[in-house]
Amino acid sequence: MIPFVTSFKSVQTTMQTDEVKNIPCGTSGGVVIYFDKIEVVNFLSPDHVYETVKKFTADYDKPLIFNKIHHELNQFCSVHSLQEVYIDLFSDIDEHLKNALQTDLTTLAPGLFIQAVRVTKPKIPEQIRKNYELMEAEKTKLLISVQHQKVVEKEAETERKRAIIEAEKVSQVSKIQYEQKIMEKESDKKIADIEVQMQVNREKSMADAAYYKVKTEIEANKAKLTPEYLEMIKYEALAKNTKIYFGNSIPSMFSDNFLTLSKSDNSVKDEKKKI
């Protein structure tokens, strides 16, 4: 009786990591470098195990992943310089390999999926490596120098701003003091103007009072100089004369006194008119 199963191999359908080691790679400049290890995280869908194994055997990862990594990595290196592969584009290699693998697997093995690709730093010739190390050291020195210069410039800028702030502060204080002095001068001027105006008003009031007094006296004197008042003064003057005259000349004496008083009255009237 012939058995139905003669041999078997287990196929993992969970997440697994394939390690592709010691991969040579020639750059566009002719320098050969080596990648120690490239890790490919992948898994095979259980629904596609039979189809995949049937087409590529149980070691399907060798033609689909290992060989493909060698091919794609050499394709990438051949069109890029050592500077690009080692430094400038190194961070893009893993994504490039992942996309290239998945594109082919979608056609060749639809149930095999690439989750991630991790690429280690390649090994380069020792002399070139030392040159890169020297270059990196110089770059570090340059960066330190640039950073130091930025710090110095920042400090200078800070000092400049501080000086500007101090100058503006002094300027504002001077401006305030100047305006304060102007206000004090204006206040003193206003006070002086008020005092002068008060003095003018005081003198004007005194002059008006003196004028009113003189005017009142003149009007009073004018009111007194009536004929009756003058007649009364005449007789009062005669009454104050205590001398008694005898003889034929008495009428002429009174007549002379009357003429004298009349002249005196006329003099008063003339003086009044002058006023």
C-alpha positions in Angstrom: 0.0 0.0 0.0 1.4 3.4 -1.0 1.1 6.1 1.6 -0.6 9.3 0.6 2.0 11.6 2.3 5.6 11.1 1.6 7.0 14.4 3.0 5.9 17.7 4.4 7.2 21.2 5.2 5.7 23.7 7.6 4.8 27.2 6.2 4.6 30.1 8.6 1.5 32.3 8.1 2.2 34.8 10.9 4.5 37.8 10.9 8.1 36.8 10.3 11.4 38.6 9.6 13.8 37.5 6.9 17.4 38.6 7.2 19.4 39.2 4.0 23.1 39.4 4.9 26.3 40.6 3.3 24.9 42.2 0.1 27.5 43.7 -2.2 26.6 46.9 -4.0 28.5 48.9 -6.7 27.9 52.6 -6.8 27.8 54.7 -10.0 31.4 55.8 -9.2 32.6 52.2 -9.2 33.1 51.9 -5.4 31.9 48.5 -4.0 30.2 48.7 -0.6 28.6 46.0 1.5 25.4 46.0 3.5 25.8 43.7 6.5 22.1 43.0 7.0 18.7 44.0 5.6 15.7 42.8 7.5 12.3 42.3 5.7 9.2 42.0 7.9 6.5 40.0 6.0 3.6 37.6 6.3 1.9 35.1 4.0 -1.9 35.0 4.0 -3.3 31.5 4.9 -5.6 31.7 1.9 -2.7 31.9 -0.5 -0.3 29.3 1.1 -1.1 26.5 -1.4 -0.9 28.7 -4.5 2.4 30.4 -3.3 4.0 27.1 -2.3 2.9 25.4 -5.5 4.5 28.2 -7.6 7.7 28.9 -5.5 8.0 25.9 -3.2 8.0 26.1 0.6 11.2 28.3 0.3 9.2 31.0 -1.5 11.0 33.7 0.4 14.3 33.0 -1.4 13.2 33.9 -4.9 10.5 36.5 -3.9 12.4 38.3 -1.1 16.1 37.4 -0.8 16.9 37.5 -4.6 14.7 40.5 -5.0 16.5 42.4 -2.3 19.9 41.8 -4.0 18.5 42.9 -7.4 16.7 46.1 -6.2 19.6 47.2 -4.0 22.1 46.9 -6.8 19.8 48.7 -9.1 19.6 51.5 -6.6 23.3 51.7 -6.0 24.2 51.6 -9.7 22.4 55.0 -10.4 23.6 56.8 -7.2 27.0 57.9 -6.0 28.7 56.8 -2.8 27.8 60.1 -1.2 24.2 59.6 -2.0 24.0 55.9 -1.0 26.1 56.4 2.2 24.7 59.7 3.4 22.3 61.8 1.3 19.7 59.1 0.3 20.5 56.4 2.9 17.2 57.1 4.8 15.2 56.5 1.5 16.6 53.0 0.8 14.3 51.1 3.1 11.2 52.7 1.7 12.4 52.2 -1.9 13.1 48.5 -1.3 9.7 48.0 0.4 7.8 49.6 -2.5 9.8 47.7 -5.1 9.2 44.3 -3.4 5.5 44.9 -2.8 4.9 46.0 -6.4 6.3 42.7 -7.7 4.6 40.6 -5.0 1.2 42.0 -5.9 1.6 40.3 -9.3 3.7 37.2 -8.5 2.4 36.3 -5.0 -0.8 38.2 -4.1 -1.0 36.7 -0.6 2.5 37.8 0.5 2.7 41.2 2.1 5.7 43.3 3.1 5.3 45.2 6.4 8.7 46.9 6.7 12.3 46.9 5.5 15.2 47.8 7.8 18.6 48.6 6.3 21.8 48.8 8.2 24.6 51.3 7.4 26.8 49.8 4.6 30.5 49.1 5.0 32.8 51.2 2.8 36.5 51.1 2.1 38.5 52.1 5.2 40.3 55.1 3.6 37.0 56.5 2.3 35.4 55.9 5.7 38.2 57.9 7.4 37.7 60.7 4.9 34.0 60.7 5.7 34.9 60.7 9.4 37.2 63.7 8.9 34.5 65.4 6.8 32.0 64.8 9.5 34.4 66.2 12.1 34.9 69.3 10.0 31.1 69.6 9.5 30.7 69.3 13.3 33.3 72.0 13.8 31.5 74.1 11.2 28.2 73.6 12.9 29.7 74.5 16.3 31.3 77.6 14.8 27.9 78.5 13.1 26.1 77.9 16.3 28.6 80.0 18.2 28.3 82.7 15.7 24.5 82.6 16.1 24.9 82.8 19.8 27.2 85.8 19.5 24.8 87.5 17.0 21.9 86.7 19.3 23.8 88.2 22.3 24.7 91.3 20.2 21.1 91.6 19.1 19.9 91.3 22.6 22.4 93.9 23.7 21.4 96.2 20.9 17.7 95.9 21.8 18.6 96.5 25.5 20.5 99.6 24.5 17.6 100.8 22.4 15.2 100.2 25.3 17.5 102.1 27.6 17.8 104.9 25.1 14.1 105.1 24.6 13.6 105.0 28.4 16.0 107.9 28.9 14.4 109.8 26.0 10.9 109.3 27.5 12.1 110.5 30.9 13.7 113.6 29.3 10.6 114.2 27.3 8.4 113.9 30.5 10.8 116.2 32.4 10.8 118.7 29.5 7.0 118.7 29.3 6.8 119.1 33.1 9.1 122.2 32.9 6.9 123.6 30.1 3.8 123.1 32.2 5.5 124.7 35.2 6.5 127.7 33.1 3.0 128.0 31.6 1.5 127.8 35.1 3.9 130.5 36.3 2.9 132.6 33.3 -0.8 132.1 34.0 -0.3 133.0 37.6 1.7 136.1 36.7 -1.0 137.1 34.1 -3.7 136.7 36.7 -1.8 138.8 39.3 -1.2 141.5 36.6 -4.9 141.4 35.7 -5.8 141.6 39.4 -3.5 144.6 39.9 -4.9 146.3 36.8 -8.5 145.7 38.0 -7.5 147.0 41.5 -6.0 150.1 40.1 -8.9 150.6 37.7 -11.3 150.2 40.6 -9.3 152.8 42.7 -9.3 155.2 39.7 -13.0 154.7 39.2 -13.6 155.3 42.9 -11.5 158.5 42.8 -13.2 159.7 39.7 -16.6 159.0 41.2 -15.6 160.8 44.4 -14.4 163.9 42.5 -17.4 163.8 40.2 -19.7 163.5 43.2 -18.0 166.4 45.0 -18.3 168.5 41.8 -21.9 167.7 41.4 -22.5 168.5 45.1 -20.7 171.8 44.9 -22.6 172.6 41.7 -25.9 171.8 43.5 -24.8 174.2 46.3 -24.0 177.2 44.1 -27.6 178.4 43.7 -28.6 182.1 44.0 -30.3 181.5 47.3 -27.2 179.7 48.7 -25.0 182.5 47.6 -27.3 185.1 49.2 -27.3 183.1 52.4 -23.5 183.0 52.4 -23.4 186.8 51.9 -25.6 187.5 54.9 -23.7 184.9 57.0 -20.5 186.8 56.2 -22.1 190.1 57.1 -23.3 188.7 60.3 -19.8 187.4 61.2 -18.5 191.0 60.8 -18.6 192.4 64.4 -17.4 195.8 63.4 -19.9 198.8 63.6 -19.5 201.7 61.4 -20.9 205.2 62.0 -21.2 208.2 59.7 -22.4 209.1 56.3 -20.3 206.4 54.6 -22.2 203.4 56.0 -24.3 202.8 52.9 -21.3 202.9 50.7 -19.5 200.5 53.0 -22.2 197.9 52.6 -22.3 198.6 49.0 -18.5 198.0 48.8 -18.9 194.8 50.9 -21.6 193.6 48.6 -19.5 194.2 45.6 -16.6 192.3 47.1 -18.9 189.4 47.9 -20.3 189.5 44.4 -16.8 189.3 43.0 -16.0 186.4 45.3 -19.2 184.6 44.1 -18.3 185.2 40.5 -14.8 183.8 41.1 -16.3 180.6 42.6 -18.6 180.2 39.6 -15.7 180.7 37.2 -13.7 178.1 39.1 -16.7 175.7 38.9 -16.9 176.2 35.1 -13.2 175.4 34.8 -13.7 172.2 36.6 
